[in-house]
């Protein structure tokens, strides 16, 4: 999903786990705002512990941010 806010170029966030795209579901979803993105993961389980990344791209460029989810 690409979002357009005001006069800024549309941006496209993509969440990945183990380099595989994740889609929004009832436990994991991405919310886009004017100046930030919120990733929510509910009911975290042991299998969720892993490396994640969120990539945000638009016509001006892209940014990849690594995330690590731990479970103990």
C-alpha positions in Angstrom: 0.0 0.0 0.0 1.4 3.4 -0.9 0.2 6.5 1.1 0.0 10.1 -0.1 -0.1 12.8 2.5 -0.4 16.5 1.5 2.2 17.5 -1.0 4.8 14.9 0.0 5.5 12.1 -2.4 3.6 8.8 -1.8 5.5 6.4 0.4 5.4 2.6 0.4 6.2 0.8 3.7 7.1 -2.9 3.5 7.6 -5.1 6.6 9.8 -8.2 6.2 10.7 -11.2 8.4 13.7 -13.2 7.3 13.7 -11.2 4.0 10.2 -12.3 3.2 7.4 -9.7 3.0 4.8 -9.8 5.7 1.2 -8.7 5.1 -1.0 -7.1 7.7 -3.0 -9.7 9.7 -4.8 -9.8 13.1 -1.5 -9.9 15.0 0.9 -7.8 13.0 0.1 -4.6 11.2 1.7 -1.3 10.0 0.0 2.1 10.6 1.1 5.0 8.4 1.0 8.6 9.7 2.2 11.9 8.2 5.7 11.7 9.6 6.1 8.2 11.1 5.1 4.5 10.9 4.0 2.3 13.8 4.5 -1.5 13.6 2.3 -3.3 16.1 2.7 -7.0 17.0 0.2 -8.4 19.4 0.2 -11.8 21.3 3.9 -12.2 20.6 5.0 -15.9 20.6 8.3 -17.6 20.6 8.1 -18.1 16.8 7.9 -14.4 16.4 11.5 -13.9 17.7 13.6 -13.1 14.7 15.1 -10.5 12.5 12.7 -8.1 10.8 13.1 -5.0 8.6 10.9 -2.2 7.5 11.6 -0.5 4.2 10.0 2.8 3.3 10.4 4.1 -0.2 9.1 6.9 -2.4 10.2 8.8 -5.5 12.9 10.6 -3.4 14.6 7.4 -2.2 14.3 4.6 0.4 15.3 3.7 3.9 15.7 0.2 5.4 15.5 -0.1 9.2 16.5 -3.5 10.8 14.5 -4.6 13.8 15.1 -7.5 16.2 12.2 -9.1 18.1 13.2 -11.1 21.2 11.1 -13.5 23.3 12.0 -14.9 26.7 
